[in-house]
Amino acid sequence: MALSKQRIVPHLWFDQEAQEATEFYASIFPDSRVAWVTVLPDTPSGDCDVVSFELWGQRFMAISAGPLFKPNPAISFFVNFDPSRRPAARQELDLLWSKLASEGRVLMPLNKYPFSERYGWIADKYGVSWQLILTDPRGEPRPNIIPSLLFTGEVCGKAEEATAFYLSVFKNSRRDQLVRYPEGMLPDKEGTVMFTDFMLEGQWFAAMDSARAHSSNFNEAISLIVNCDTQEEIDYYWGKLSAVPEAEECGWLKDQYGVSWQIVPRVLDEMMSQGSPQQIARLTQAFLKMKKFDLAALQQAYNGH
């Protein structure tokens, strides 16, 4: 099974558990696998495991890079169980919930809600949070897994603005649902976003505002990789998205809403998965010195020039 060619790939930061966590996820989600594991040597965090994996059609990356960041519900993942496509959808949802709940933390109990016959929000034992939902088969089909952004604290009320900005940056993009909070749902402000879903580069995402007390904000523990085919694409996305100069490092940036992105050449995936230890060591030392990635310089380092 070839890895999908997603333009945007969620990236999970772990202390030392990247391999353990990704193997756990691949064992409990349908049609899932760990694609490859490599080690980036001699980084500021020591030797770092990098893992590429796929869960139910959604590509992910993960890294073990020390206890600098911890995942939180500001970015979570909807897991859609569609009874029109999977006759045992409800039972499969309940089974996945039970496995994620082991040593996990319930954020919203698994129950019936006005928007779904079966829904629950849970943070697993590694801190990554998942929203399991029995979907309405009458709507347009959605992918099995969808990243979701929760705008809280200083950026509460910015979900509509932020998603409109992302729609302007990425091609093949459109908004679908936009549901606003009605009057009387305090502390949420009338007119802010209760739920929206939208497509970037042909991939679905979701977002919502929440004025409730949250201890979580966007951080580097869950970032979004943008795979680029050329230096021009790297320059374009970097120029559009980077809004916090001090956060620019090793291809990472933060946008004006605090979301972390990684703007990387697509060929980096091939280099890391297929390179020799010597090639990966040279590549690592080259990109550790960079803020925005220089594709030609990375290729020269990899090739030993």
C-alpha positions as CSV (number, residue, x, y, z in Angstrom):
1,M,0.0,0.0,0.0
2,A,1.6,3.3,-1.1
3,L,1.5,6.2,1.2
4,S,-1.0,8.9,0.2
5,K,0.3,12.1,-1.4
6,Q,-1.3,14.4,1.1
7,R,-0.2,18.0,0.8
8,I,-0.9,18.6,4.5
9,V,0.2,16.0,7.1
10,P,-0.5,16.3,10.8
11,H,2.7,15.9,12.9
12,L,2.8,14.7,16.5
13,W,5.6,15.6,18.9
14,F,6.3,13.1,21.7
15,D,9.0,13.0,24.4
16,Q,10.3,9.5,23.8
17,E,7.2,7.6,22.8
18,A,6.8,8.2,19.0
19,Q,7.4,4.6,18.0
20,E,5.3,3.2,20.9
21,A,2.4,5.5,20.3
22,T,2.3,5.1,16.5
23,E,2.4,1.3,16.8
24,F,-0.4,1.5,19.3
25,Y,-2.5,3.7,16.9
26,A,-1.8,1.4,14.0
27,S,-3.0,-1.6,16.0
28,I,-6.4,-0.1,17.0
29,F,-7.5,1.9,13.9
30,P,-8.8,0.1,10.8
31,D,-6.5,-0.2,7.7
32,S,-3.5,1.4,9.5
33,R,0.2,0.9,9.5
34,V,3.6,2.3,10.4
35,A,5.3,3.1,7.1
36,W,8.9,3.8,8.2
37,V,11.0,4.8,11.1
38,T,14.4,6.6,11.0
39,V,16.7,8.3,13.4
40,L,17.9,11.9,13.2
41,P,21.3,11.9,14.9
42,D,22.9,14.5,17.1
43,T,20.1,17.0,17.3
44,P,19.7,19.4,20.3
45,S,17.3,16.8,21.7
46,G,19.8,14.0,21.1
47,D,19.0,11.2,18.6
48,C,15.3,11.6,17.5
49,D,13.1,8.9,16.2
50,V,11.0,10.0,13.2
51,V,8.0,7.9,12.2
52,S,5.7,8.0,9.2
53,F,2.4,6.3,9.7
54,E,-1.1,6.1,8.2
55,L,-4.3,5.7,10.1
56,W,-7.4,4.8,8.2
57,G,-6.3,6.7,5.1
58,Q,-4.9,9.8,6.9
59,R,-1.1,10.2,6.8
60,F,0.7,11.3,10.0
61,M,4.2,12.0,11.0
62,A,5.6,11.8,14.6
63,I,8.9,12.5,16.3
64,S,10.5,11.7,19.7
65,A,12.3,15.0,20.5
66,G,12.1,15.4,24.3
67,P,9.6,16.8,26.8
68,L,9.4,20.3,25.3
69,F,5.8,20.2,24.1
70,K,2.7,18.2,25.1
71,P,-0.3,17.6,22.9
72,N,-3.6,19.1,24.0
73,P,-7.2,19.4,22.7
74,A,-6.5,22.6,20.8
75,I,-5.9,20.3,17.8
76,S,-7.8,17.0,17.9
77,F,-8.9,14.5,15.3
78,F,-12.5,13.7,14.4
79,V,-12.9,10.0,13.7
80,N,-16.0,9.5,11.5
81,F,-18.0,6.3,11.6
82,D,-20.5,6.3,8.8
83,P,-23.2,3.7,9.2
84,S,-24.1,3.9,5.5
85,R,-20.5,2.7,4.6
86,R,-19.8,0.5,7.7
87,P,-22.8,-1.6,8.9
88,A,-21.1,-2.1,12.3
89,A,-20.1,1.5,12.7
90,R,-21.6,2.0,16.2
91,Q,-19.9,-1.1,17.5
92,E,-16.6,-0.2,15.8
93,L,-16.8,3.3,17.4
94,D,-17.4,1.8,20.8
95,L,-14.5,-0.6,20.4
96,L,-12.1,2.1,19.4
97,W,-13.3,4.3,22.3
98,S,-12.6,1.5,24.8
99,K,-9.0,1.2,23.5
100,L,-8.3,4.9,23.5
101,A,-9.9,5.2,27.0
102,S,-7.3,2.9,28.5
103,E,-5.2,5.2,30.7
104,G,-6.9,8.1,28.8
105,R,-9.0,11.1,29.9
106,V,-12.6,11.7,28.9
107,L,-13.2,15.2,27.7
108,M,-16.9,14.7,26.7
109,P,-18.6,11.4,27.6
110,L,-19.5,8.9,24.9
111,N,-23.3,9.6,24.6
112,K,-26.1,10.9,22.4
113,Y,-25.9,14.6,21.6
114,P,-28.1,16.9,19.5
115,F,-25.6,16.7,16.7
116,S,-25.0,12.9,16.7
117,E,-26.6,9.7,18.0
118,R,-23.1,8.7,19.3
119,Y,-20.2,11.0,20.1
120,G,-17.4,11.3,22.6
121,W,-14.2,13.3,23.0
122,I,-11.2,11.6,24.6
123,A,-7.5,12.3,25.2
124,D,-5.5,9.1,25.0
125,K,-2.7,8.0,27.3
126,Y,-0.2,10.0,25.2
127,G,-2.3,13.2,25.4
128,V,-3.5,13.2,21.8
129,S,-7.3,13.8,21.6
130,W,-9.9,12.2,19.4
131,Q,-13.5,13.0,18.7
132,L,-15.4,9.8,17.8
133,I,-18.7,10.4,16.0
134,L,-21.4,8.4,14.4
135,T,-22.0,10.5,11.3
136,D,-25.2,11.3,9.5
137,P,-25.0,9.4,6.2
138,R,-27.4,11.9,4.5
139,G,-24.6,14.5,4.3
140,E,-21.7,14.6,1.9
141,P,-19.3,11.8,2.8
142,R,-16.2,12.8,4.8
143,P,-12.8,11.1,5.3
144,N,-12.5,8.8,8.2
145,I,-10.2,11.2,10.1
146,I,-10.3,15.0,10.0
147,P,-8.0,17.4,12.0
148,S,-9.9,19.9,14.1
149,L,-8.8,23.3,15.4
150,L,-10.2,24.7,18.7
151,F,-9.9,28.4,19.0
152,T,-9.9,29.3,22.7
153,G,-8.4,31.9,25.0
154,E,-6.9,34.9,23.2
155,V,-8.0,33.5,19.8
156,C,-11.5,32.6,20.8
157,G,-13.8,34.1,18.2
158,K,-11.2,33.9,15.5
159,A,-12.2,30.6,14.0
160,E,-14.1,32.2,11.1
161,E,-11.4,34.7,10.3
162,A,-8.6,32.1,10.6
163,T,-10.3,29.5,8.4
164,A,-11.1,32.2,5.8
165,F,-7.4,33.0,5.8
166,Y,-6.4,29.4,5.3
167,L,-8.9,29.1,2.5
168,S,-7.2,32.1,0.8
169,V,-3.7,30.6,1.2
170,F,-4.3,27.0,0.0
171,K,-5.6,26.1,-3.5
172,N,-8.5,23.6,-4.1
173,S,-10.2,25.0,-1.0
174,R,-13.8,25.6,0.0
175,R,-15.9,25.9,3.1
176,D,-18.9,23.6,3.7
177,Q,-20.8,23.9,7.0
178,L,-20.7,27.1,9.1
179,V,-22.8,26.8,12.2
180,R,-22.8,29.8,14.6
181,Y,-23.6,29.9,18.3
182,P,-27.1,31.2,18.9
183,E,-28.1,33.6,21.6
184,G,-28.1,32.2,25.1
185,M,-25.2,29.7,25.0
186,L,-23.0,31.6,27.4
187,P,-20.1,31.8,27.8
188,D,-19.9,31.4,24.0
189,K,-20.7,34.6,22.2
190,E,-23.6,34.7,19.7
191,G,-22.4,34.5,16.1
192,T,-19.0,32.9,16.8
193,V,-18.3,29.5,15.3
194,M,-19.9,26.5,16.9
195,F,-18.6,24.3,14.0
196,T,-17.2,24.7,10.5
197,D,-15.6,22.3,8.2
198,F,-13.6,23.3,5.2
199,M,-11.3,21.8,2.5
200,L,-7.7,22.8,1.9
201,E,-5.8,21.2,-1.0
202,G,-8.6,18.7,-1.3
203,Q,-8.3,17.7,2.4
204,W,-11.0,18.2,5.0
205,F,-10.5,20.1,8.3
206,A,-12.8,21.3,11.0
207,A,-12.7,24.3,13.4
208,M,-14.7,25.8,16.3
209,D,-14.6,28.6,18.9
210,S,-15.0,27.9,22.6
211,A,-15.2,30.5,25.3
212,R,-15.2,27.9,28.0
213,A,-12.3,27.7,30.4
214,H,-9.6,25.7,28.6
215,S,-6.0,25.2,29.8
216,S,-5.0,24.4,26.2
217,N,-3.8,26.6,23.3
218,F,-2.2,25.8,20.0
219,N,1.5,24.6,20.4
220,E,4.2,22.7,18.6
221,A,3.1,19.3,19.9
222,I,0.7,19.0,17.0
223,S,1.7,20.9,13.9
224,L,0.7,20.7,10.2
225,I,3.3,19.8,7.6
226,V,2.9,21.4,4.2
227,N,4.7,19.3,1.6
228,C,6.2,21.4,-1.3
229,D,7.5,20.3,-4.6
230,T,9.6,23.3,-5.4
231,Q,11.5,26.1,-3.6
232,E,8.9,28.5,-5.0
233,E,6.2,26.7,-3.1
234,I,8.3,26.7,0.1
235,D,8.8,30.5,-0.3
236,Y,5.1,31.0,-1.0
237,Y,3.7,29.1,2.1
238,W,6.5,30.5,4.3
239,G,5.7,34.1,3.3
240,K,1.9,33.6,3.7
241,L,1.9,31.7,7.0
242,S,4.8,32.8,9.1
243,A,3.8,35.5,11.6
244,V,6.1,34.9,14.6
245,P,9.8,35.4,13.7
246,E,11.1,33.9,16.9
247,A,9.3,30.6,16.1
248,E,11.0,30.2,12.8
249,E,13.4,27.2,13.1
250,C,14.2,24.0,11.1
251,G,11.3,24.6,8.7
252,W,8.8,25.3,11.5
253,L,6.8,28.5,11.8
254,K,3.7,29.9,13.6
255,D,0.9,31.7,12.0
256,Q,-0.9,34.7,13.4
257,Y,-3.4,32.5,15.4
258,G,-0.6,30.4,17.0
259,V,-1.0,27.3,14.9
260,S,2.4,25.6,14.1
261,W,3.2,24.6,10.5
262,Q,6.2,22.9,8.9
263,I,7.0,24.0,5.4
264,V,9.1,21.1,3.9
265,P,10.1,19.8,0.5
266,R,8.2,16.7,-0.3
267,V,11.5,15.0,-1.3
268,L,12.6,15.2,2.4
269,D,10.2,12.3,3.1
270,E,12.0,10.1,0.5
271,M,15.5,11.2,1.8
272,M,14.6,10.3,5.4
273,S,13.0,7.0,4.6
274,Q,15.6,5.8,2.1
275,G,18.8,7.5,3.0
276,S,21.9,5.9,4.5
277,P,22.8,6.8,8.1
278,Q,25.6,9.0,6.6
279,Q,23.2,10.8,4.3
280,I,20.6,11.4,7.0
281,A,23.3,12.7,9.4
282,R,24.5,15.2,6.7
283,L,20.9,16.2,6.0
284,T,20.1,16.7,9.7
285,Q,23.1,18.9,10.3
286,A,22.2,21.0,7.2
287,F,18.6,21.6,8.2
288,L,19.4,22.3,11.9
289,K,21.1,25.5,10.7
290,M,18.1,26.6,8.6
291,K,14.9,28.6,9.4
292,K,13.1,28.4,6.0
293,F,14.3,25.3,4.2
294,D,16.7,25.7,1.2
295,L,15.8,22.8,-1.1
296,A,19.0,23.0,-3.1
297,A,21.2,23.1,0.0
298,L,19.4,20.1,1.5
299,Q,19.9,18.1,-1.7
300,Q,23.6,19.0,-1.8
301,A,24.0,17.9,1.9
302,Y,22.2,14.7,1.3
303,N,24.3,13.9,-1.8
304,G,27.6,14.8,0.0
305,H,28.5,17.8,-2.1
